């Protein structure tokens, strides 16, 4: 393409300006994010500075700064809003981290579209211009990151050199977070400014990178063709038997096929290699994307049919929908352009339309419009009420921890269920003090008879409270344990030391949602015959078979 169309020109001051601007941005990021008080407004300010400065660094030009500044402000405000929501929500929402990630994707897709002037020319924007910015942005970012790493290596070497003279100024500075953020910003900005000035070099690098990647397209095309043939012969049932791994592997292969096909397609037929093998590989890869994404969708659909919806699976469905949209659009472009020989241009135009569409969809998903936690909770409750899942197999812990406020509200309704078994297991999940993995389903809530427990002294009321706690928190006392009464705390609760092999945990009953204090405990040989006691020497300690274990318990 004609590089002049990219609106990117040589600007001698660019490296210096970007070094200073990003160095200041790094210092501001440290000022806003430093300390334990990660308040929503501080995190929003951090996101605004970080993403806004990066957007400005990639778009600002000497004779064109108003539009880049507007774009940077919009990008910073959007990401600031998403950061505020993610940190202010606490555990009220089920998917705040996914929403923030969707915002990052939307911003990353919008960057080359803005650089290519899509906001002015809309879908009349030349594909070559968008394609150029996608690749050069990636090359500039990778090069600037590599230079930043090299700059740190140089700083380490210089600090060690001056350390030989007992001058540790650099060593001490490197240990300060503010210096690290500022220095990294300066190095990244200087490298990015230098690379963005080298328009001709960037075009050459783009050609080299795409040429190298295109070499990988041939073995991948052959591998995918053999895979699809083998699957047709053996049947796709093997994929459904491996639903946990099939979906990400298939999507990764589809993404790789898309990247390598684009590396061969370039931005025009004139730029594309005339090698028939490479062109055939591009055609095969483009054709393989649709079946790969369809099989990935069926694989995830099988898992949804087995276990119902969850926020993570809904985000997975959104990702697969995007992949299927690419596969379908490319398949249609291939079919429509095959006879006329325009299939390559059809794929390029499809890329432009899909980039705009997916940027908008990602932004929509990032905004607090769709509550995936509420959708998942309704689906799971419907499965329980319809009998699709038994009360013993229902994942009550997911409602407690993974679905946000709507999940906990649904769990509270289940506690009032007319089915005693559902109400009992829902109440146990509601009493959990922390998320347990591997014990999350109802069948893993233990009964009182299944607990290997000795209570000292054997007070019936204390035993009832200990049993309630252990049934709700399956990660504690998975084998034999001893519950020692430590007396009442300042709030009138019963303090108990739960002694098991290898550690003891100290909790106050009835327990809220606090995390228990855990300390080293019993030596090897701990079991039902062990004598467990508290001695004052001069402080109170736990003794197992006459041996002191763990830190002191404090005064009586």
VOGU-3710 file (C-alpha; in Angstrom, 3 decimals, decimal comma):
1> xxxxxxxxxx> 0,000/0,000/0,000  0,936/3,652/-0,272  2,260/4,380/3,187  1,300/8,023/2,848  -2,299/6,950/3,152  -1,709/5,911/6,727  -1,498/9,542/7,903  1,680/8,612/9,740  4,696/10,802/9,097  8,209/11,230/10,414
11> xxxxxxxxxx> 8,202/13,414/13,534  11,682/13,907/15,055  10,312/14,988/18,423  7,984/11,973/18,709  10,394/9,693/20,663  11,149/12,445/23,163  7,531/13,468/23,606  6,292/9,904/23,991  9,103/9,082/26,419  8,167/12,047/28,618
21> xxxxxxxxxx> 4,410/11,504/28,318  4,474/7,783/29,050  7,031/8,268/31,818  4,657/10,753/33,468  1,772/8,356/32,850  3,720/5,573/34,564  4,321/7,799/37,582  0,618/8,676/37,733  -0,317/4,988/37,494  1,914/4,298/40,492
31> xxxxxxxxxx> 0,483/7,227/42,464  -3,087/6,101/41,814  -2,592/2,365/42,343  -0,037/2,400/45,170  -1,037/1,248/48,617  -3,674/-1,080/50,002  -6,548/1,329/49,448  -7,524/0,206/45,954  -10,729/2,227/45,940  -12,944/2,185/42,839
41> xxxxxxxxxx> -12,108/5,790/41,984  -8,370/5,175/42,254  -8,635/2,133/39,995  -10,780/4,092/37,553  -8,142/6,821/37,467  -5,415/4,225/36,941  -7,287/2,705/33,978  -7,968/6,143/32,493  -4,307/7,150/32,623  -2,997/3,800/31,409
51> xxxxxxxxxx> -5,321/3,172/28,472  -5,736/6,820/27,542  -1,986/7,408/27,361  -1,398/4,232/25,337  -4,151/5,189/22,867  -2,697/8,676/22,493  0,820/7,313/21,999  -0,318/5,101/19,108  -2,440/7,743/17,356  -0,970/11,224/17,961
61> xxxxxxxxxx> 0,593/13,006/14,957  2,387/16,342/14,647  -0,277/17,968/12,458  -3,247/15,960/13,699  -3,780/15,873/17,440  -7,418/16,841/18,104  -8,978/13,627/16,823  -6,341/11,378/18,498  -6,838/13,260/21,747  -10,609/12,722/21,517
71> xxxxxxxxxx> -10,122/9,018/20,810  -7,702/8,673/23,725  -10,134/10,435/26,076  -13,008/8,186/24,995  -10,888/5,027/25,343  -9,664/6,147/28,766  -13,169/7,002/29,994  -14,610/3,688/28,811  -11,889/1,674/30,517  -12,103/3,858/33,626
81> xxxxxxxxxx> -15,828/3,126/33,877  -15,241/-0,596/33,494  -12,451/-0,529/36,097  -14,705/1,363/38,515  -17,465/-1,222/38,033  -15,083/-4,147/38,459  -13,647/-2,837/41,736  -16,799/-1,266/43,175  -18,891/-4,375/42,550  -17,039/-6,569/45,019
91> xxxxxxxxxx> -18,786/-9,921/44,680  -22,149/-8,424/43,698  -21,598/-9,288/40,045  -20,491/-12,588/38,600  -18,370/-11,464/35,682  -16,698/-8,121/36,320  -13,269/-9,361/35,189  -14,728/-10,676/31,933  -16,441/-7,361/31,298  -13,156/-5,524/31,746
101> xxxxxxxxxx> -11,431/-7,952/29,359  -14,191/-7,361/26,788  -13,528/-3,625/27,076  -9,839/-4,196/26,384  -10,739/-6,206/23,262  -13,144/-3,500/22,060  -10,470/-0,821/22,539  -7,794/-2,890/20,795  -10,049/-3,450/17,777  -11,112/0,192/17,643
111> xxxxxxxxxx> -7,474/1,420/17,567  -6,524/0,372/13,992  -10,004/1,310/12,756  -9,525/4,828/14,093  -5,979/5,047/12,709  -7,315/4,054/9,283  -9,933/6,837/9,406  -12,992/4,593/9,742  -14,762/7,290/11,779  -14,752/9,453/8,651
121> xxxxxxxxxx> -15,040/7,020/5,731  -17,049/4,237/7,438  -17,145/1,039/5,350  -15,568/2,818/2,391  -12,288/2,669/4,324  -9,663/0,847/2,242  -8,915/-2,549/3,736  -5,209/-2,085/3,010  -5,098/0,854/5,406  -6,709/-1,097/8,276
131> xxxxxxxxxx> -4,523/-4,121/7,570  -1,401/-1,965/7,650  -2,223/-0,506/11,066  -3,146/-3,865/12,596  0,232/-5,353/11,749  2,349/-2,256/12,423  0,656/-1,670/15,793  1,446/-5,258/16,769  5,047/-4,907/15,577  5,508/-1,563/17,342
141> xxxxxxxxxx> 4,051/-2,890/20,601  6,220/-6,020/20,503  9,321/-4,022/19,613  8,705/-1,438/22,349  8,183/-4,192/24,936  11,400/-5,900/23,832  13,287/-2,603/24,102  11,838/-2,014/27,571  13,162/-5,406/28,659  16,553/-4,601/27,183
151> xxxxxxxxxx> 16,552/-1,224/28,951  15,994/-2,979/32,270  18,822/-5,407/31,571  21,095/-2,454/30,868  20,010/-0,791/34,113  20,764/-3,974/36,063  24,214/-4,145/34,497  24,909/-0,493/35,312  23,714/-0,923/38,895  26,072/-3,871/39,380
161> xxxxxxxxxx> 28,913/-1,892/37,835  28,465/1,013/40,256  27,967/-1,437/43,116  31,617/-2,403/42,664  32,408/1,160/43,770  29,984/0,917/46,713  27,575/3,272/44,924  24,105/1,739/45,285  21,955/4,622/44,087  20,711/2,666/41,047
171> xxxxxxxxxx> 20,140/-0,468/43,108  18,014/1,424/45,598  16,084/3,223/42,846  15,291/-0,077/41,124  13,706/-1,313/44,329  11,189/1,569/44,306  7,893/0,943/42,517  7,535/4,541/41,390  10,889/4,336/39,625  9,962/1,078/37,926
181> xxxxxxxxxx> 6,707/2,478/36,511  8,352/5,732/35,399  11,423/4,104/33,860  9,312/1,526/32,015  7,072/4,280/30,658  10,037/6,301/29,433  11,665/3,285/27,767  8,427/2,087/26,144  7,568/5,587/24,923  11,008/6,224/23,451
191> xxxxxxxxxx> 10,990/2,899/21,609  7,421/3,335/20,378  8,138/6,851/19,120  11,233/5,701/17,298  9,452/2,764/15,664  6,454/4,848/14,596  8,821/7,243/12,826  10,212/4,441/10,667  7,322/4,143/8,208  9,307/2,416/5,488
201> xxxxxxxxxx> 10,979/0,090/7,960  7,589/-0,853/9,442  6,308/-1,728/5,995  9,335/-3,950/5,435  8,960/-5,573/8,858  5,293/-6,228/8,141  6,239/-7,974/4,896  8,915/-10,041/6,645  6,656/-11,069/9,530  3,783/-12,085/7,261
211> xxxxxxxxxx> 6,193/-13,974/4,990  7,627/-15,947/7,916  4,178/-16,708/9,287  2,910/-17,806/5,882  5,469/-20,632/5,914  3,611/-22,122/8,904  0,338/-22,053/6,991  1,206/-25,094/4,859  1,778/-27,612/7,708  -1,218/-26,255/9,618
221> xxxxxxxxxx> -3,451/-26,594/6,553  -2,280/-30,184/6,041  -2,768/-30,994/9,728  -6,283/-29,550/9,837  -7,235/-31,389/6,625  -6,034/-34,698/8,081  -7,833/-33,970/11,363  -11,159/-33,254/9,643  -10,872/-36,374/7,467  -9,976/-38,537/10,491
231> xxxxxxxxxx> -12,886/-37,125/12,460  -15,311/-37,859/9,621  -14,047/-41,455/9,519  -14,037/-42,038/13,286  -17,028/-39,860/14,106  -17,162/-36,700/16,230  -18,217/-38,583/19,379  -14,630/-38,557/20,620  -14,841/-34,758/20,838  -17,914/-34,898/23,036
241> xxxxxxxxxx> -16,130/-37,330/25,361  -13,426/-34,689/25,935  -15,634/-31,645/26,397  -13,240/-29,936/28,806  -10,337/-29,776/26,362  -12,011/-29,980/22,951  -13,469/-26,456/22,924  -10,286/-24,426/23,656  -8,161/-26,630/21,354  -10,604/-26,251/18,454
251> xxxxxxxxxx> -10,875/-22,489/18,986  -7,080/-22,149/19,173  -6,744/-24,025/15,871  -9,414/-21,819/14,275  -7,642/-18,671/15,514  -4,306/-19,950/14,197  -5,871/-20,736/10,832  -7,317/-17,213/10,658  -4,004/-15,510/11,514  -1,954/-17,563/9,070
261> xxxxxxxxxx> -4,521/-17,203/6,287  -4,377/-13,417/6,735  -0,584/-13,571/6,662  -0,851/-15,054/3,142  -3,739/-12,845/1,984  -1,877/-9,608/2,839  -3,790/-6,432/1,979  -4,229/-6,964/-1,764  -3,697/-9,537/-4,511  -0,711/-7,527/-5,702
271> xxxxxxxxxx> 1,004/-7,899/-2,333  0,044/-11,564/-2,013  2,553/-14,275/-2,852  2,118/-15,892/-6,266  3,132/-19,291/-4,881  0,297/-21,699/-5,622  1,037/-23,833/-2,585  0,675/-20,843/-0,272  -2,505/-19,695/-1,993  -3,916/-23,199/-1,705
281> xxxxxxxxxx> -2,988/-23,277/1,979  -4,781/-19,946/2,522  -7,895/-21,341/0,834  -7,779/-24,531/2,928  -7,298/-22,622/6,183  -10,149/-20,254/5,371  -12,386/-23,227/4,590  -11,442/-25,069/7,804  -12,434/-22,250/10,190  -16,194/-22,855/9,970
291> xxxxxxxxxx> -16,155/-26,598/10,805  -13,647/-26,020/13,597  -15,799/-23,338/15,200  -18,995/-25,354/14,709  -17,433/-28,376/16,413  -16,231/-26,113/19,233  -19,781/-24,770/19,614  -21,230/-28,287/19,741  -18,575/-29,309/22,268  -19,438/-26,427/24,590
301> xxxxxxxxxx> -23,148/-26,996/23,946  -22,718/-30,583/25,126  -21,200/-29,339/28,367  -23,991/-26,788/28,826  -26,576/-29,529/28,279  -24,836/-31,624/30,937  -24,246/-28,975/33,587  -26,348/-25,941/32,640  -25,271/-22,341/32,244  -22,677/-20,450/34,263
311> xxxxxxxxxx> -21,171/-16,977/33,716  -17,970/-18,543/32,377  -19,885/-20,720/29,926  -21,933/-17,737/28,749  -18,725/-15,838/28,026  -17,467/-18,940/26,274  -20,631/-18,980/24,162  -20,042/-15,331/23,294  -16,474/-16,106/22,187  -17,630/-19,079/20,134
321> xxxxxxxxxx> -20,369/-16,978/18,537  -17,702/-14,526/17,383  -15,579/-17,380/16,031  -18,572/-18,892/14,229  -19,385/-15,487/12,726  -15,872/-15,353/11,283  -16,129/-18,921/10,010  -19,513/-18,334/8,384  -18,523/-14,988/6,842  -15,357/-16,470/5,370
331> xxxxxxxxxx> -17,220/-19,532/4,084  -19,801/-17,332/2,334  -17,012/-15,189/0,844  -15,284/-18,313/-0,437  -18,454/-19,720/-2,024  -19,485/-16,421/-3,597  -16,035/-15,525/-4,930  -14,724/-18,922/-5,971  -16,155/-18,928/-9,505  -15,294/-15,285/-10,134
341> xxxxxxxxxx> -11,853/-15,568/-8,587  -12,638/-12,829/-6,027  -12,663/-14,980/-2,902  -9,494/-13,345/-1,568  -10,953/-9,840/-1,745  -14,154/-11,178/-0,194  -12,208/-12,460/2,808  -10,508/-9,090/3,237  -13,794/-7,160/3,173  -15,287/-9,663/5,620
351> xxxxxxxxxx> -12,425/-8,888/8,004  -13,298/-5,185/7,956  -17,012/-5,708/8,593  -16,385/-8,280/11,307  -13,819/-6,076/13,086  -16,395/-3,294/13,377  -19,128/-5,708/14,452  -17,047/-7,466/17,078  -15,707/-4,208/18,502  -19,298/-3,092/19,050
361> xxxxxxxxxx> -20,372/-6,459/20,475  -17,401/-6,529/22,854  -18,268/-3,034/24,083  -21,910/-4,064/24,550  -20,896/-7,114/26,580  -18,511/-4,996/28,664  -21,286/-2,617/29,711  -23,539/-3,586/32,678  -26,487/-4,466/30,437  -26,535/-8,275/30,448
371> xxxxxxxxxx> -26,301/-9,957/33,864  -24,788/-13,359/33,120  -25,031/-14,267/36,804  -28,815/-13,782/36,809  -29,216/-15,690/33,538  -27,140/-18,582/34,899  -28,967/-18,645/38,240  -32,384/-18,849/36,536  -31,157/-21,645/34,292  -29,713/-23,662/37,180
381> xxxxxxxxxx> -32,826/-23,270/39,327  -35,004/-24,332/36,364  -32,863/-27,469/35,938  -33,267/-28,285/39,625  -37,028/-27,719/39,614  -37,518/-29,727/36,415  -35,610/-32,713/37,769  -32,802/-32,415/35,185  -30,404/-32,457/38,146  -31,034/-34,122/41,500
391> xxxxxxxxxx> -30,862/-32,199/44,788  -27,712/-34,157/45,709  -25,927/-33,274/42,457  -26,962/-29,621/42,288  -24,088/-27,129/42,636  -25,291/-24,992/45,547  -21,788/-23,588/46,101  -21,856/-22,008/42,632  -24,926/-19,983/43,641  -23,126/-18,921/46,817
401> xxxxxxxxxx> -19,848/-17,856/45,209  -19,961/-17,646/41,410  -23,244/-16,001/40,368  -23,135/-12,726/42,297  -26,022/-11,285/44,302  -28,645/-12,956/42,128  -27,100/-16,336/42,864  -27,176/-15,725/46,624  -30,769/-14,533/46,392  -31,656/-17,752/44,569
411> xxxxxxxxxx> -29,809/-19,732/47,241  -31,828/-17,963/49,949  -35,037/-18,998/48,161  -33,827/-22,603/48,053  -33,298/-22,483/51,837  -37,058/-21,951/52,110  -37,823/-24,785/49,690  -40,542/-27,275/50,511  -38,073/-30,049/49,741  -36,208/-30,671/53,039
421> xxxxxxxxxx> -33,140/-32,057/51,277  -32,803/-28,990/49,005  -33,319/-26,638/51,949  -30,695/-28,467/54,034  -28,016/-28,441/51,330  -28,754/-24,826/50,394  -28,340/-23,812/54,027  -24,992/-25,621/54,199  -23,770/-23,769/51,091  -24,926/-20,445/52,551
431> xxxxxxxxxx> -22,857/-21,117/55,691  -19,603/-21,702/53,782  -16,817/-19,402/54,956  -14,802/-19,718/51,741  -15,056/-21,254/48,291  -14,120/-24,910/48,116  -13,097/-26,659/44,916  -13,620/-30,349/44,456  -16,264/-30,342/47,197  -18,692/-27,926/45,546
441> xxxxxxxxxx> -21,615/-30,234/44,715  -24,320/-31,324/47,087  -23,172/-34,957/47,205  -19,962/-33,764/48,884  -21,711/-32,185/51,867  -21,032/-34,670/54,609  -23,563/-35,923/57,110  -22,908/-35,700/60,843  -22,254/-39,449/61,002  -19,549/-39,180/58,307
451> xxxxxxxxxx> -17,440/-36,767/60,375  -14,566/-38,350/62,304  -14,659/-35,853/65,144  -13,875/-35,684/68,831  -15,051/-32,632/70,812  -13,257/-31,641/74,029  -15,116/-31,226/76,309  -17,982/-33,194/74,765  -20,612/-30,480/75,138  -23,715/-31,265/72,974
461> xxxxxxxxxx> -24,286/-27,607/72,014  -20,628/-27,137/71,085  -20,694/-30,381/69,093  -23,743/-29,170/67,161  -21,998/-25,892/66,217  -18,781/-27,702/65,227  -20,693/-30,226/63,105  -22,603/-27,411/61,352  -19,332/-25,648/60,573  -17,584/-28,768/59,287
471> xxxxxxxxxx> -20,489/-29,811/57,083  -20,504/-26,375/55,413  -16,699/-26,218/55,066  -15,627/-29,511/53,563  -11,962/-28,460/53,282  -11,613/-28,590/57,098  -11,202/-31,914/58,912  -11,365/-34,083/55,832  -10,071/-36,907/58,033  -10,036/-37,312/61,801
481> xxxxxxxxxx> -9,827/-34,119/63,878  -10,252/-32,858/67,427  -12,266/-29,749/68,375  -10,857/-28,008/71,455  -13,044/-25,482/73,290  -10,999/-22,299/73,859  -13,765/-20,378/75,632  -15,788/-17,342/74,562  -14,367/-14,401/72,631  -15,167/-10,705/73,110
491> xxxxxxxxxx> -18,325/-11,047/71,004  -19,642/-13,990/72,983  -18,875/-16,597/70,342  -17,314/-19,969/71,153  -13,676/-20,113/70,043  -12,616/-23,543/68,854  -9,310/-25,021/67,705  -9,856/-27,707/65,055  -6,781/-29,935/65,291  -6,007/-32,296/62,412
501> xxxxxxxxxx> -2,912/-33,955/61,035  -0,445/-31,276/59,943  -2,249/-28,156/61,201  -4,963/-26,669/63,335  -7,429/-23,900/62,474  -8,897/-21,482/64,969  -12,503/-20,377/64,371  -15,243/-18,579/66,258  -18,684/-20,259/66,264  -21,252/-19,635/65,076
511> xxxxxxxxxx> -19,033/-18,658/62,145  -19,636/-15,805/59,748  -17,672/-15,495/56,532  -14,273/-14,868/58,142  -11,329/-16,973/57,029  -10,123/-19,194/59,879  -6,684/-18,674/61,361  -4,513/-21,638/60,333  -1,327/-22,719/62,080  1,029/-25,741/62,010
521> xxxxxxxxxx> -0,186/-28,510/64,260  0,092/-32,190/64,962  3,176/-34,293/64,211  3,097/-37,603/62,361  1,031/-40,295/64,030  -1,961/-38,088/64,822  -5,162/-40,148/65,113  -8,168/-41,082/67,272  -5,916/-42,455/70,022  -3,883/-39,236/70,304
531> xxxxxxxxxx> -4,207/-37,233/73,529  -4,922/-33,587/72,687  -4,776/-30,963/75,451  -4,033/-27,324/76,263  -1,180/-26,433/78,648  0,096/-23,109/79,990  3,937/-22,981/79,721  3,595/-20,050/80,689  1,175/-19,385/77,820  -1,483/-21,727/76,505
541> xxxxxxxxxx> -0,412/-24,175/73,791  -1,965/-27,197/72,133  -0,227/-30,478/73,005  -0,613/-33,697/71,027  0,683/-36,804/72,759  2,699/-34,579/75,079  4,341/-32,548/72,295  3,743/-28,805/71,890  2,515/-27,833/68,407  1,852/-24,461/66,789
551> xxxxxx> 2,046/-20,936/68,212  0,576/-19,940/71,614  -3,198/-19,525/71,930  -2,973/-16,458/74,138  -3,994/-15,943/77,744  -7,145/-17,416/79,245
//
